[in-house]
Amino acid sequence: MSKRMVVIGGDATGMSAASTALRHSAEGELEVVVLERGHYTSYSACGIPYWISGHVPDGDQLIARTPEQHREAGIDVRMRTEVTAIDLEKQSVGVRGVDDGDTYELGYDELVIATGAVPTVPPLEGSDARGIFGVQTLEQGEEIVKDLADGDRRRAVVVGAGYIGVEMAEAMVVRGLETTVVDQASEPFTQVDPDMGALIREAMEGMGMTVLTGVSVDGFDVGEDGRVRAVRAGDTVLPADIVIVGLGVKPNAQLAADAGLTIGPSGGIVTDARMRAAPNVWAGGDCVEVHHRLSGQNVHIPLGTHANKHGRIIGTNVAGGYGAFPGIIGTAISKVCSLEIGVTGLGETEADAVGFGYVTATVESTTTAGYWPEAEEMTVKVLAEQRTGRLLGAQIVGRAGSGKRIDVFATAIWNGMTVEEMTFMDLSYAPPFSPVWDAVLVAARKAAKEVQGEIPASPV
Ligand SMILES: Cc1cc2nc3c(=O)[nH]c(=O)nc-3n(C[C@H](O)[C@H](O)[C@H](O)COP(=O)(O)OP(=O)(O)OC[C@H]3O[C@@H](n4cnc5c(N)ncnc54)[C@H](O)[C@@H]3O)c2cc1C
């Protein structure tokens, strides 16, 4: 007899779980129903800033698979359909049509919670004015594209300088708007240490942006037409024709909490390694917390990289296979115009919080051989554990061609390498790609010297 898998949420985690489970099940063995309250399935929120900047000309390009394509593959996708409650005892969910308000109950044998995250929206005066946008869904991306096309927008204020904030700042600059970025932290992009954040600020200012840090937004001035006019931060009034709010997200875990599932300190649903939140109930993506392999703690780091893996693991398990999530090390990459930012492992604040003793090493290098006409600058910072020399973290801030080097550090951390072991790693070299001593090797060598406390004696 066929069993029914019900999936709440039709994006990265949900559709990946649905497709994987169906692919690994015998014909007729599994009925898969996906309930999605929005208009789209399998879309790339990651691409929204580049659609808004015009780099990706058409929003449809961000949709990997439409509901119709999923239906053709045998998945019963129900759009504009919201789950309002989960009954773990009855093994059913309460369902409501977003447009018609019709309600019904749907039983499940296996349930997947893939509800993503919700933006952090502080209760600021005037925040519901027209012209103020979050950037979480394709629908919001669409609204911003329309709004920019609609009128004479000259000044943009971006509230929040995390990765969505800086990517949206780029989009505004590319669209020709005078752009101000405001953040309450001491430097932009708190995923990296403040010394590296200062380089990002410098570069953003060099691109013509105004960067105001250590500044908290108090509210918004709204015109008589209901449209935002300015952002207020203490005594500072920043005139704005459009405001983008990118203050981070929190797990969308209320349904799970109401059903009695365990929620962790980060606010995410707690699962076991197989992404199981309770018997026959699975959860993954931005709505869960995950194990950090270095700190040993559970954290909420909402990224598409994790969401897709979670979906595949859940689908494998639902189909009777074995999948387990090995945890994360906090690897991410972003960019502001020509500046690339890469980060993996622990920064100083995180390493301090866990109690690691560590050394740091920062090096300046170039993306290619120094004499290469297109050589660009880059700064690499490395954290290594005191005494053992184990690589704990790395951060890169540099121009085009620098950022993806972060994956070498991520691979080294994943495999527990020391900076000493990294020093003579066989990395590729040709003048258009790197100096003969790539910045990765130079940073590792400098950190190894710091660990040893002295330059090692020559073996000959
Ligand atoms: C602007 C932006 C840029 C990003 N850039 C990157 C990047 O460069 N790299 C990276 O790794 N990650 C990036 N991310 C993060 C990445 O997009 C998310 O981690 C990923 O989409 C999470 O997938 P998910 O399936 O868990 O959740 P989501 O993609 O949020 O999908 C959840 C779905 O569930 C639906 N839903 C929620 N509640 C219900 C309910 N009760 N009933 C029915 N449906 C419901 C929602 O409508 C939504 O479609 C970015 C995100 C944004 C917003």
The ligand as an SDF file (V2000), in Angstrom:
LIG
                    3D

 53 58  0  0  0  0  0  0  0  0999 V2000
   18.3490   37.7160   -0.7370 C   0  0  0  0  0  0  0  0  0  0  0  0
   18.8920   36.3920   -0.3280 C   0  0  0  0  0  0  0  0  0  0  0  0
   20.1390   35.9850   -0.7780 C   0  0  0  0  0  0  0  0  0  0  0  0
   20.6490   34.7520   -0.3940 C   0  0  0  0  0  0  0  0  0  0  0  0
   21.8920   34.3880   -0.8460 N   0  0  0  0  0  0  0  0  0  0  0  0
   22.4030   33.1760   -0.4980 C   0  0  0  0  0  0  0  0  0  0  0  0
   23.6680   32.7610   -0.9940 C   0  0  0  0  0  0  0  0  0  0  0  0
   24.3160   33.4810   -1.7850 O   0  0  0  0  0  0  0  0  0  0  0  0
   24.1460   31.5420   -0.6200 N   0  0  0  0  0  0  0  0  0  0  0  0
   23.4400   30.7090    0.2080 C   0  0  0  0  0  0  0  0  0  0  0  0
   23.9220   29.6020    0.5200 O   0  0  0  0  0  0  0  0  0  0  0  0
   22.2280   31.0800    0.6970 N   0  0  0  0  0  0  0  0  0  0  0  0
   21.6990   32.2880    0.3650 C   0  0  0  0  0  0  0  0  0  0  0  0
   20.4560   32.6570    0.8230 N   0  0  0  0  0  0  0  0  0  0  0  0
   19.7310   31.7530    1.7350 C   0  0  0  0  0  0  0  0  0  0  0  0
   18.9340   30.6840    0.9800 C   0  0  0  0  0  0  0  0  0  0  0  0
   18.1150   31.2980    0.0350 O   0  0  0  0  0  0  0  0  0  0  0  0
   18.1070   29.9180    1.9980 C   0  0  0  0  0  0  0  0  0  0  0  0
   18.9870   29.3460    2.9330 O   0  0  0  0  0  0  0  0  0  0  0  0
   17.2790   28.8110    1.3580 C   0  0  0  0  0  0  0  0  0  0  0  0
   16.3480   29.3380    0.4550 O   0  0  0  0  0  0  0  0  0  0  0  0
   16.5270   28.0430    2.4450 C   0  0  0  0  0  0  0  0  0  0  0  0
   15.7100   27.0940    1.8560 O   0  0  0  0  0  0  0  0  0  0  0  0
   14.4750   26.5150    2.6480 P   0  0  0  0  0  0  0  0  0  0  0  0
   13.7770   25.5710    1.7120 O   0  0  0  0  0  0  0  0  0  0  0  0
   14.8940   25.9870    3.9660 O   0  0  0  0  0  0  0  0  0  0  0  0
   13.5430   27.7780    2.9720 O   0  0  0  0  0  0  0  0  0  0  0  0
   12.8590   28.8320    1.9890 P   0  0  0  0  0  0  0  0  0  0  0  0
   13.6260   28.9990    0.7530 O   0  0  0  0  0  0  0  0  0  0  0  0
   12.5870   30.0260    2.8210 O   0  0  0  0  0  0  0  0  0  0  0  0
   11.4800   28.1370    1.6310 O   0  0  0  0  0  0  0  0  0  0  0  0
   10.4830   27.9260    2.5890 C   0  0  0  0  0  0  0  0  0  0  0  0
    9.1530   27.8660    1.8550 C   0  0  0  0  0  0  0  0  0  0  0  0
    8.1460   27.4760    2.7920 O   0  0  0  0  0  0  0  0  0  0  0  0
    6.9670   28.1940    2.5100 C   0  0  0  0  0  0  0  0  0  0  0  0
    6.1730   28.1840    3.7460 N   0  0  0  0  0  0  0  0  0  0  0  0
    6.5210   28.7070    4.9510 C   0  0  0  0  0  0  0  0  0  0  0  0
    5.5620   28.4570    5.8630 N   0  0  0  0  0  0  0  0  0  0  0  0
    4.5970   27.7630    5.2220 C   0  0  0  0  0  0  0  0  0  0  0  0
    3.3550   27.2240    5.6450 C   0  0  0  0  0  0  0  0  0  0  0  0
    2.9120   27.3350    6.8920 N   0  0  0  0  0  0  0  0  0  0  0  0
    2.6010   26.5760    4.7210 N   0  0  0  0  0  0  0  0  0  0  0  0
    3.0370   26.4540    3.4260 C   0  0  0  0  0  0  0  0  0  0  0  0
    4.1980   26.9460    2.9920 N   0  0  0  0  0  0  0  0  0  0  0  0
    4.9790   27.5880    3.8750 C   0  0  0  0  0  0  0  0  0  0  0  0
    7.4600   29.5670    2.0910 C   0  0  0  0  0  0  0  0  0  0  0  0
    6.4980   30.2290    1.3040 O   0  0  0  0  0  0  0  0  0  0  0  0
    8.7270   29.2150    1.3070 C   0  0  0  0  0  0  0  0  0  0  0  0
    8.4930   29.0970   -0.0860 O   0  0  0  0  0  0  0  0  0  0  0  0
   19.9040   33.8910    0.4550 C   0  0  0  0  0  0  0  0  0  0  0  0
   18.6420   34.2950    0.8970 C   0  0  0  0  0  0  0  0  0  0  0  0
   18.1350   35.5220    0.5240 C   0  0  0  0  0  0  0  0  0  0  0  0
   16.7760   35.9250    1.0180 C   0  0  0  0  0  0  0  0  0  0  0  0
  1  2  1  0
  2  3  1  0
  2 52  2  0
  3  4  2  0
  4  5  1  0
  4 50  1  0
  5  6  2  0
  6  7  1  0
  6 13  1  0
  7  8  2  0
  7  9  1  0
  9 10  1  0
 10 11  2  0
 10 12  1  0
 12 13  2  0
 13 14  1  0
 14 15  1  0
 14 50  1  0
 15 16  1  0
 16 17  1  0
 16 18  1  0
 18 19  1  0
 18 20  1  0
 20 21  1  0
 20 22  1  0
 22 23  1  0
 23 24  1  0
 24 25  2  0
 24 26  1  0
 24 27  1  0
 27 28  1  0
 28 29  2  0
 28 30  1  0
 28 31  1  0
 31 32  1  0
 32 33  1  0
 33 34  1  0
 33 48  1  0
 34 35  1  0
 35 36  1  0
 35 46  1  0
 36 37  1  0
 36 45  1  0
 37 38  2  0
 38 39  1  0
 39 40  1  0
 39 45  2  0
 40 41  1  0
 40 42  2  0
 42 43  1  0
 43 44  2  0
 44 45  1  0
 46 47  1  0
 46 48  1  0
 48 49  1  0
 50 51  2  0
 51 52  1  0
 52 53  1  0
M  END
$$$$
